[in-house]
Amino acid sequence: MDRVRVENWEVFKQYALNDATICVRYIEKIIAQFEEVTGKKKVPVTLTSIGVELLQKSWKDNFDAKPLTILGKEEVIERYFDKKKGYYIKKPREVDMEEVAWYIDFVTECYHGGRNEQFWFGPGFEDEWIDYDLSSAYPTAMSLIGMPLWREIRDDPDIELFTPTTLGYTNVDFEFPPDTRYPTLPVRTSHGLIFPLTGKSYCSAPELYVARKLGAKIKMNKGVIVPTDPSIRIFGAFIKECLERRI
């Protein structure tokens, strides 16, 4: 394009103006979509933030509980002295519930994100390669989550209570059978996550459940469970709306 700019300014100018027009039209559509979904007219910081706004709107429309309560947070009023005004000011601030704050560092350590890996290093040979994908995997998993009862969060070392639908978090020592082809418990290293046959893992209840189904020997060092009300599916209405909009 440097050459076009030098040799044919008029063509380059039309191209540059059209490039800017495309950006403006795009952001106009994003603003319109955001307003349609949330009722608010503004430029979202990211496309993902549209989903967050939609989720919170769904919670306000469908549940008695406040969105903050569903997230294990609460609003407190702080009082501080404003030197410029010369008097005390009250200001609201979002904080974790006390019961949640006791465990938040431990539970955060148990989050690793999605599992992505490859089993072949370097150039591959010519063949038919298949990429497996589970249709609506994330919405299906989210639909199983009931209303968290944050005030009742507790330590619980009973491994039998850690099922696929439990909001449970653990630190365990583990050892898979030697012939296990794909071990499932994540271990953090300086080079990222690895999934060894033996080690120590911070993991969630579904991961622990799968490991046990594969015959892994487990020694639970710490277990934390957040009880839930399964009759209240906190993501149900949100997922339904998202799927309808996607269609």
N, C-alpha and C positions, 0 to 999 in steps of 0.2 A: 504493500500500500504506500510505502514511502516513494516508490517510483511513480505510482499513479498520481500522488499529490504533486510531484514536481512536474510531470509531463502533461497531466490533464486535470487541472485544478477544478473545473466545473463538475466533472464526473465525481471527483473525490469529495467535493463539497456536498453534492447530493447524497452520496453514500454516508458521509458523517452525520448529516442532518437526519437521515432516515434511521441511522443507528440510535440516535438520541430519541427519536419518536417512538421507536420500538420499546425502549426502556420506560418511557412515560406511559404508553398504553398498557404495558405489563403491570406497572405499579397501580394503575387505575383499576385494573381487573382484580388485583389482590385486595385493594381497599374495599371494592364492591363486594367481593366474596366474604371478607371479614365482617362487613356490616350485615350481610344477609344471614350469616351464621350466628353472630353474637349480638347484633343490634348496636354495636359500637363502630363509629367511623374513625379509623386511624390506621396508620401503617404498622402492621405487626413486625416485631423485630426479626422473627423467623417464621417460616411456614408452620413449624411445629407449634409455635405459640398460639396459632389458631385453634389447634386441637385442645390445648390447655384451657383456653377461654371457653370453648364449647363444653368441655368436661365440667368445668365449674358451673356453667349455666345449667347443665343437666342436673347437677347436684342440687342447685337452688330450686329448680322446678319440681324435682321428684322426691326430695327427702326433707324431713323436718330438721335434720342436723345441718349445721353450718359446714361449708367446705373446709374450714380450718379444723373443725372437730374430726371430720373424716380423715384428715391428714395427720392427726395426732398433735395438732397445734392449738394454741389459744391466744387470745389478745389480752395484753396487759397494758395498763396505763402508767407510763413513766412520768415522773415530775422532775424537772430540771430548771435551773436558774438561767434565764436569758440575760446576759450582761448588757446587750444593747437596749433591751426594753426595760431592764431594771426590776423584773419580777419573775416569779416562777411560772413555767409553762407546762401543761399536760399534753403528752403525746402518746398515741397508741403504738404498740409494737407487737409483732408476731413472735411468739416463742414456742419451743417444744413443750408439751405437757411434761410435768415433772417426772411422771412414770416413764415416759418415752426417753427423756434426757438421760436416765440412768443407763439405758442400753444402746443409745444411738451409735456410739463408736463401734461397739461390737457388731451390731446388725449391719452397719455400713461396710464393715470388713468382709461380710458374707456376700456382697454384691460384686459380680464380676462381668456382667453384661452377657451378650449372646456368645455362643460357642462357634467360632470360625477357625477352621484349620484345613490343612491339606496333607495328603498322605503320599505325595510324590514330589520329590525335590529335583529341580533342574528341568531341562527340556523334556517334554513328554513325547511318547511315541504316537504315531498316527493310529487312531482308533475311533470308535464311537464312544463318546463320553456322555455320561448322564448326570445332570444336576438335580438332585431330589429336593423338593420343596413341599412342606406341609401347608395345604390351603388353609388360610385364616388361623394359623397357629397362635399368633399373639392374641387376637380377639377371643379365641376359644379358651386359652389359659386365663385371660383377664375375667372372662365371664364366670369363672369358678370362685372368684374372690368375694367373700361376704363382708359385711360391715365390721371393721376392726373395733374391738372393745379395748381401747388403749389403756384405760384405767385398770384393766385386769391383767396386763402383761406380767409374765412371771418366769422365773427360772424353773425348768422342768427337765430332769435327766432321763425321763422315761422314753426310750427310743421308739417304743411302739406307738407313741402319739404323733410321731413325725410322718404324716401321710402326704400324698401328692397335693392335697388341698389345705394342708396346715400352713399357717403363717408362722413358720418355725425357722430358727437360725441356730447353727451349731458350730462348734470347733471339735474336730475329731481326728484321732489317729486311725489310719486305715491300711488295709492290705488286701488287694484283689488276688484271686487265684492266678497262678502263673500263666495260664492259657487265656486270660482275658484279653481279647483283641483290642477293645477300645475302653479303657478305664474312664470313669465319668466324674471323678472328684477333682476340682481345680486346685492347683497350688501356685501361688505367686512366686515369681523369680525375677531377677534383674533383667531377664530377657523376655518377660511376658508370662502368660499362663502356660502351664504344662499339665498334663494329665497322666501322672505316673502310676505304676502298679502299687506303690506304697508311699506313704508320706503323712503329712499333717495338713488338714484343709479347713478353711472357713467356708461353710456352704449352707444352702437352704434345705428345707424339708424335702422338696421333690428330688433334689440331687441325692440326698441321703437315702431316700426310698429306692431310687434306681440302683444305687450302689449295693444296697442290701439284696435287691432282686438278682444282682449279678454274682452274689455269693461273697461279697467283701466282708472281711472281719472288721468290726467297728468298735473303737473305744471312744465313747463320748466324753470329752473334757468339760464341755459346757453346752447347755441347751437353753434356748429362750423361745417361748411361745406367746404369740398374740392371739387370744381367743377371738372368734368371729361369730357373727350372727348370719348363718347361711341363708336365712330367709330373705335377707336384704342384699341383693346383688348390686354393689355400688357402681359397676361399670356396665350393667345391663342395658339401660336406656341409651347410654352414650354409644355403645358398640352398635346397637340397632340403627341409630341415626347415621353413624359413620358408614355402615354397610349400605344403607339406602342411598346415601349421597354418592358413594363410590359407583353404585350401579347406574 
